[in-house]
Amino acid sequence: MAAQPSYLNIATGAQVSCAGRDYIITNIIGLDQVMTRSLDTGEPAVLKVKDLRPPFLGDDTAAPPVPVDLDQVSQEDWDIAKQRLEWISPMLQSGSRWGARHAENIALEAGVSRAQVYVWYRDYQNTKLLSVLLPTSSSGGRGKGRLKDPEVEAIILNHIEAGYNTDQRLSIKEVVEDIQTALKAAGYTKIPHYQTIRRRILWGDQREQYAKRYGARAASLKFDPIEGSIKDADWPLAIVQIDHTELPVILVTEDTRQPMARPWVTFGIDVCSRMVPGMHLSLDPPSATSAGLCISHAILPKEEWLKERNIDAEWPCWGVMGILHMDNAREFRGEMIKRASNEYGIDVHLRPVKKPEYGAHIERLMGTVSQKLKRLGGATFSGPEEKGDYDAVAKATMTFKELEEWLVLMIARYHHEIHSGIGTSPLQRYREGLLGTKDRPGRGLPARRLDVEKVKIDFLPVFDRTVQDYGVLLDDIYYFDDVLRPWIGSKDKSGKLSRTFPFRRDPRDISTLYFFEPNVGRYFQVRYRDLTRPPISIWELRAAKAKLREEGQPVDEDAIFRYTLKLRSLEESAKKNTLASRRKQERRKHHKDAQTKKPKELPNTQAPPTPRTSAPAIPGYDPSKLTIFGDDDG
C-alpha cells in the first residue's frame, strides 16, 4: 500500500483534490474557503477547505520517511534534528525563491553536501514532522555527532565552559581554535571538524549560555516576557497556552438527571488572536492524558469532532502551534508531551514558578468561562456571600453532553465578541493574522494534519515492557496478540538484557494496549489475553487494587476484575443516594464512549521501511498479512 500524505498544504499554487477531481488553489478567500481552478476543465470553483484532499500523484519515487518511535529517540538526536530544521527554515519560508548558493551556504555550515540539504528540505516539506530530520543512526557520519572518545568530549566541554559560557565572551571561532589546539597538544591526530565542534557549542541551552556570558538579568530581559506580555506571539498559533480548571457547575446524570459532579476542562488559547484552538472536557482529574487530548484537539480540524456530537457551530481552528506555554504542574512536565511535541516541531515552555503573569491569557479565558457558567442552574460560587441561600445541588440540570455543547457554542460566540486586550474580536485578529491586511501580509492557512489517529496516539502516555511467552504484563493484567510473537524473549543490543518495547494505553479503557512494531513501523492493538474480561478504566483498576490491599487480599488479575465488578454493583445500588456514586457511574459511561469511538484501522501515513533488525523467525508468521488497527492510548 502506498503511503498517504500526512498533511494537506493549503496555499496559493498548491494542488488539491475534491470529489475525485484535481484543482489548483488560486486564492485563499477565507478561513474555510479557497478559490481554485480545475485541472480538467480550467473552470474556476470555490471549494470548502474541509472538503479538500491531497491530489493523486501516482507512485512517489521519493524515499518514504523512516517510521520511528518517539520514545526511543535520545535528546541528543532531537537536538540534531532541531538544528537541521533551523538550518533549512529559510528555505521552507522562501520556497523556490531560495537559490542553490544559499543551499550551499547551509551545507557548508552544517558540514554536509548540498544534496543532503535538499533531502532535509524535501523530507520535512513533505511531512512537517521533525522525526524525518533525525540522524538515521547514532554511529556518527556527516552531520551527526562524532565525539565518541570520552577524553575528547571532556576537553571540548571544559573549553566551552571556560571560554564560551563565561563573561569572558570568547567568540565561537576562538573557542573552536582553542579546542583544536588543546587536542593537538594532547596528542590527538584526528581533530574534530570546525562545524562539529561548533554544533556541540550550540547544542547547549541558549538561555543558560546567555546568562553565563552576560548575566542572569540580561538573560531574563532577552528571553523572558515583560510585564505579562508574551514575546514573539506575532502570528496566530505562534504561541498557545493550555491549562486545566474545575468548572463551577454541578452536572446531572444522563439517565436519572440526578446531581453527581463538577467536571474538569482543559483549554488552549492562541496568545496572538485569543482564539481557542482546542479543549478537553472530562469527569476525570487533570492528567497528562487530558493535556495530550487537548493538544491533539487543538492541532486537528474540528468538523468531524463537531459532527460526532451533533453540534451546529463553526470552529475554524487547526494547525500545529509553534510554542506550547504550560503551567509547571506535573502532568505538563512528562516525557510524553515533550517528545510528542518534538515530533511536530513544537517548543514546550513551562511557566516559571510564582510568576502568574506568564499565564495571564489562559487564566482570563478560564475566568470568563467560569463567570458565564454562573448563569446556569447548578452553578457553584466562591463563598457564602456570593452563594447566599442558593442550593447548587438542588438546582443542577445540565448533563455532561449538554455542557460540552454549551461550551462549544459559548466559544463560538466568544470568537466573535470584541476582546479588550486586542481591540477586536479573536476571529477577526485570527483571520487578519492568517490572511493578511492591506498593510501586512498574513502567514497563510496552517497545514491540516491528515494522520488524525497518529496525532492522537503521539500525545498519549507510554509504558516500556518486555515481551514474554505469555505476552505483556502491565498493572497485573496480561495482554497478548500474535503480532508480539517475533519479539518474545528479545534481547537488547548488548545481547544480555531483555529488550523493552513501548506500549501505549488510554486510561479510560485499559482493555487494549498499542504496540509499536519495530520492523513494520506501525501501531497494532494488543488486547487482554483473556478476551472475556470487560473493559475497565485505570481508575477502576486502582480502586479495586486499593480495596484488595485494604482487605489483605492478594492482587492478581482475577481478583482485580472480581472486585471491579463488585464495586460496580455497589455503585449501582448506591447511585440514587450519593453524589460520589453517581459521579463514578457517569465517569464509566464516558469511558465507555471513548472505547466505542476507537478506529478499526489506522491509516497508512508512512510506508514500511526495509527492516533494520531481524526478529526471531516464527513459522507461519507473515507481517504483511497482519490486520493493522488504530492508535488510541493513554
N, C-alpha and C positions, 0 to 999 in steps of 0.2 A: 504494500500500500504506500502510495506517495505521501510524503509529509505535507500536512496542511500548514498554511501560514499561521503564525501565532498572533499576528495583529493585523489591523487594517489601517493603512495610511490614508487620511482624508485631507488632501491638499490639492491646490490647483495643478493640473497636469497629471495627477495620479489616475491610473486605470483601475476601474472597479466593475463589478457586475451587479445586475439587478434583474430578478425574474428570468435568469438564463441568458440575458443579453449583456454585452460589454459596452462600457461607456468610458469617456474621458471627462474628468471633472474640469470645467472651465471657470467656475467661480463658486466661492463659498458665500451663500446668500443668507445664512442664519445658523444658529446653533444646531438646528435639526433638519436643514435642507441644503442641497447643493444644486447648482446648475451644471448640467452635463451635456455632452454631445454623443449620440450613438455612433459606435464604430461601424455599424452595419449600414445605416441609412444616412448618417450625417445630420439627422434631425436633433434639435435641442430638446432637452427634457429636464424638468425639475423633479428630483428624487429625494425621498426622505433618507436621512442618514441611517436610521435604524434598519432600512431595507437593503443597505449596501452590503456586498460580499466581495471577497477577493476575486480577481479575474482568473480565468483558467489560462495558464501559461504553458501547458504541455509539460513534458518531462523537464525537470530542473536539473541541469548538469552541475550546478554548484554543489559542493560538499555540504551535507546537512550538518547542523550543529551537533556536537557530541553530547548525548544525554549525560547529565551529571546530577548526583545527589548533593544538595546544598550543604547537608550536614557533614559531608566528608571532605569539604574544602577547607584548607588551612587559612588562617588570617593572612599569612604572607602571600598566598596565591590570590586572595581577594584584593590585597594591596596592589599586586602586579596588574590585575585586571583593571582596577580603578585608574592606575597610572596610564595604561594604554587608552582607556576611554578619554582621559584628559588630553592625551596627545591628539586623538582623532576628532575631538569635539569641534574644532574649527571646520573640519571637512564636513561633518554632519550638519552643521549650521549653514554652510555655504553651498553644499551640494556640488553640482557640475562646475560652479564658478571657481572651485578650488583647483589650482593648476598643479602640474607634475612637479614644478620647482618647490612648491610648498610641501608636497608629499615627501620629496627628497630631504627637505629640512627636518621633517618629523622622523624620517628613517635614520638620519644622522644622529639626532638627539636620542632616539630610542635604541640605537645600536643594532638595527635590523635592516633588511633590504627594503627598497621601496615597494617591491611586490608584496612583502609581508604587511606593510602599512595598508595597502589596498585590500588585502584579505581581512584585516581587522575591520576596516571600513565596511566592506560588503557584509560580513557576518553580523555586525551589530546593526547595520541599516536594515537587514532582512528580518531580525528577530527582536530588537530592542531589549535583549537580555544580556546582562553583564557577564553571565557564565560563558558566553561564546568567546570572551577575551581572556579566559583563564589559561594559564600555561597547560599544555597537554600532558606534561609530566613534571616531576619535581627533581629531575636529574640534571638540570642546567640546560645550556644552549643559548642561542641568540635571543636576547630579550627576556631572559629568565635569570633568576638568582643563581650565581655560580660559586658563592663564597662558602665552600663546604669545610675548609680547614679551620678548626676552632681557633688556632693561633692567629691566622689571618683575620678572622672575624673579630677577635679581641683587639688587635692593633687598629682595625678600622673604627670600631666603636669607641675606643679610647680617644682617638684623634677627633672624632665627631664631637664627643663630649667636651674635650679640652679646647678645641679650636672653633667649632661651629656653634655649639649650643652654649655659648658664654657671651658675656658682654664685650669680649674681645672682637667679636663680629667679623671673623675672617670670612672671606668670600668662599663660595663652593670650590672655585678653581684653586684657591690657596690651600684649602683643606685636602682636596684630592692630591695635589702635588706633594703635600706633607706626608700623606698616607703612602703614596707610591715610593717616596724617598725612604720612609721608615721600613717598608717591606724589603726594599733592595738592601738596606743596611742589615736587616735581619737574615739575609742570605737567600731570600726567595727569588727564583729566576722567572717564574710565571706570575707577572704582576697583573691584577685585575684591570680591565679597561677603564678609561676615564668615565664612560657612561654607566658602567656597572657600579662604580663607587658613588657616582652622583645620584643614581636611583636609590642606593642604600641610604644616603643622607636624606633624600626627600620622602622616604617611606615613613619617617617619624611623624609624630603628631605635630601639625603646624602650629597650633595654638601654644603647645608646650615649648616647642623650639623658639617661637617668637618671644615667649616670656623669659626664657633663659638668655636671649640675646638683648632684649630691650626692656625687660622688667615686667612684673605682673600687671601694673597699671596700664602700660602701653598695650599689652596683650588684651586686656579687658576692653579698652577703647576700640581696638581693631576688630576683635572677634565677637564681642558681646553686644546685644541690642541695647539701645539707650532709651531711658525714660519710658519703658513699656512698649516702644516701637519694635518692630521686627525687621531687621536689616535684610535686604535683598528680596523682600516679598513684592517685587515689581510686576509680576505676571501671575495670572491665575495658575494655581497648582504649584507655584514655586515653593510655598511652604503650607503645609496642612497641620493643624494642631488637633490632637484627639485626647479625650478624657472620658471618664465614667461619672455618673451621678445616679443616686437613688431618687426616683421621681416621687414627688409629694402627692400621690394619689393611690388609694386602695382599690384594687381590681376585684371583680367578682368572677366566679367560675362560669364556664361556658354552659354547663347543663342546668345547674340549680340557681345560678346567679346569686350565690351567697358570697359575702366578702371573704377574701383569702390572703392577699399580699400586696406589698408595694413592689413594683418592678424596677429593674436597673436598665439604664440606657447608656450606650457608648456613642458619642457624637464625634464627627470630624468637622472642621471648619477651615475653609480656604482663607488664609490671612489677607491676601490681596483684595478679594472681592467680598468676603464674608459669606460666600455661598456654603451650603452644607453638602459636601460631596458624598457622605455616607453616614450610616448609623447602624446600630445593632441593639434591638430591644430584647430583654431576657428576664426570666424569673430567677436565673442563676446569679450568684455573686460575681463580681468582676474577676477576670482571669486573663491569661494570655490568649485563650481561645476567643473570648469576647472582643479583645483588642484586635486579633487577627481577622475575625469576621467583619469587624467594622472597616479595617483597612482594605480587605478584598472587595467589600461592598462599595467602597469609595472608588476603587480602581475600575470596576466593571460597569458597563451600561446598565440602566435601571429598567428598561422596557419589559423584559421578561419577568423580573422580580415583581414589578407592579401588576403585571398580568396574572401571575400566580395568586396574588392576593385580591384580585378584582378591585383594585384601587384606581379610580379615574383621576389621574394627576400627571403633570409634566415634571420631570426631574432631569433636565438636560446636562447632567454632570457625569463625566467619566474621565479616566486617564490616570497615568502614573504620576504621582507628585514628586517634586524634587527633594524636599526635606520633610521629614516627619518630626514634629515637635511634640514631645510627650512628657508627662509627669515622671517623677523618679520612682513611681510605685514599682513593686517587684514584677508585676505582670508585664510591664513595658521594658524591663531590663533583661528579658530572657534571650537566650541564644537563637531561638526560633525566629523571632521578629527581626533580630539583627541580620541573620543570614538570608532570610527571605527578602528583606529589604535590599541587601546586597545584590541579589539576583536581578532585581528590577531597577537598579541604579538609584535607590532611594537612600539619602543620608539620614541617619537617625540622630536627633538631638534631644537629650534629656534635659528637662527643666532643672536649673540649679535649685538646691535646697534653700528654703526661706527667701525665695525671690518670686513671689506670686505674679509680678508684672509680666513675667515671661509667658504666662498662660492666660493673659487678660482676655483675649478674644474668645477662647473656648469657654472660659468662666462666664463671660457675659452672655453667650448663647444659652448656656445651661440655665442661667438666671432668668432669661427671657422665657424659656420653655416652662420653667417652674412657675413663674408668675401667671402665665396663661392657663396653666393647669388648675390654678386655684378657683377658676370659674366653674370647674366641673364638680359633679356630685362625687363624694368620696375623697375630696382633696384634703390633705393634711396641712397643718400650719406649724409655724416655727416656735410658738409659745402660747401660754394661756391667754395673754392679752389679745393676740391675733385670732386665736381659736374661739374664745368665748364659750358659748354653750353648744357649738357645732359638733355633732357626732359623726365623724368621718366614716366609721364602720357602718353605721346605720344608713348613711346617705350614699354609699358606694353603689354604682350602677354599671360601670364600664368593664367589659371583658378585655382580655389581652389583645385579641384581634381588632376590637374596636379602638383601643388605644393606639395600636400600631397605625391604623388608618388615620386616626385623628392627628398623630404626629406627622405623617406624610403630608396631609392637607395643610397643617399648620406651617410646615417647612415651605410648601409651595407658595403660601401667602406671604411668608416672611421674605422669600426671594424677591417679591415684587414691592415690598414696603421700603420707604426711604430709611436708610441707616445713617444715623447722625455721625458715626465715625468716618464715613466715606462721602457723605453728602449726596448720595444717590442710592438706588436700590442695588442689592447684591447681584441680581440678574443683569442689570444694566452694566455694572462695573465688570462683571464676568464676560459679558458679550463684547464690551469695548476692549478688554484685555486680549481676547482671542481673535476677534475680527478686525480690531483697529478702529481708529477715528481719522478724521481729516488731518489731524496734527501728529498722529503717532501710529505706526504700523502695529498690527496685532501679532501675537506669537503663533496663530493658527490653531485649528482644532486639534485636540490631542488624538493620538492614535488610539483606536479601540481594540482592546485585547479580545482575541477570538478563543484563546485557550482558557475558557472560563473555569473548568474543573482544575486545571493546573494552578491557576491563580489561587483558587480556594484552598487547595491542599498545601501549597507552599507556605501559607500563613496559618497552619495548624501544627500543634505540638508533635514532638518526635521522641521515640524511645529506642535505644540501642539494645539489641538482644541477639544471642546466638541461636542457631538453628540446630535442633537435636532431632533424634529419630521420632520423638513424639510431636515435633513441631516447634512451637514457640510458647513460652510461659511468660505471662505478663499479669501482675497483680493476682497471682494464684489461679488464673484461668488459662486453659490450654486452647491453642489455635492451630489449625492445620489446613494446608491446601497442597495439591500436587506441585504447584509452582515452587515450593520450598525444597522438593526432593534433591535437586542437584547440589544444594548447599548444606545438606545435613553433615555435621561434623567438620565443616570447612575450617581451615587454619588461616591465620593472618600471614603477612609476608615473611615473617621470621620462621614460619612453619612450626612454632612451638605453642603459641596461644590460640585459643578458639577465636575465630573471626566473628565480629559483631556486625549486624546489619540494622539499618534504620527502619523502624516501623512507625507509622502514624496512626492516630486514633482520635475520633470525635468523642469527647467526654459525654455528649448527650446520648450516644449509642455505642457501647463498647463491644457489641457483638461482632464487629468487623475491624480488622487491622488493615493497613495499606502498606504493602511491601514493595520497595524499590528494587526491581530485579536488575542486578548489575549488568548482565550481558544484553538484555533486551532494552534496558534504559527506560523502563516504564513502570508504572504502579499497577499492582494487582491486589484484588481483595482477598484477604485471608480470614475466614470466618471461624467461629467456635469449632473446636474439634467435635464436640457433641452438639449437633445441629438441632436437638430437641430443646435446648436451652432458650429461654425468652430473651429478647433484647433488654438490657438494663442500662442505666446511666452510671457514671463514675460516682455520683453522689449516693445512689442506692447501694453501690458496691461498698463504699466507705461506711455507710450506716450499718450494713449487715456485718461487716468486719468488727466495727466497734461493739455491736451487740454481742457477737460471739466472744470477744475478749472479755467483755463485762461479765459474761456468764461462765467464763473459764473454759469455753469450748474450743476444740482445735479448729483452725482456719484452713479450709480447703474448698475446692470448687463446689462439691456437693452441698456443704454447709452454707456457703455464700448464697447459692440460689434458693436453698430451702428457707433461709432466714429472710431473703429479699421478698419472696412470695408471702411469707408470714407477716412481714412488716406492711406489705401492700394491703393485705387483708385487714390488718388493724387500722390502717389509714382509711380504708373504705368504710369501715363501721363507725369510725370517729369523725368522718369528714363533715357531718352536719353539726358537730359540736364545737370544733376548734378551728381557729384560723390557720394554725400550723399544719394541721392535717389537710385542709383544703388547699393550702399552698403546695404541699408535696404532690397531691393528686394532680393539680393543674400543671406543675412543672413536668410531671411524667407525660402528660398529654402533649406538651410542646416538644419534649424529647422524641416522642413517637412521630410527630410531624417531620422532624429532621430525619428520622430513619426512613420514612416513606419517600422523601424527596431525593434520595441518593440516585445518581445516574447509573444506568445499567452499563454504560460504556463510556470510557474516557476517550475523547477524540485524539487521533494520532497527529499531534502537532509537531513531532520531530521523528525523522526516520531512524530506525535502529542502526547503530554503528556496527562495524566489524568487532566482534567480541575481543576485548583486550586481555581477558583472563579466561582460563578454562576451568569449568566446573567438572566435578567427577561425573563420568559417564553413567547414565541411568538407562537401562534397557527400556525402550518404548517411549522415552521422553522426547518430545518434539516441541521446542518453544514456539515455533511458528503456528502451531495448532491450538495454542492456549487461548482461552477467552479473556480478553482484556476488559477490566471493569474500571469504573470511575474512582476518583480520589476524593475522599471526604474524611478527614480525621482530625482529631484534636488531641 
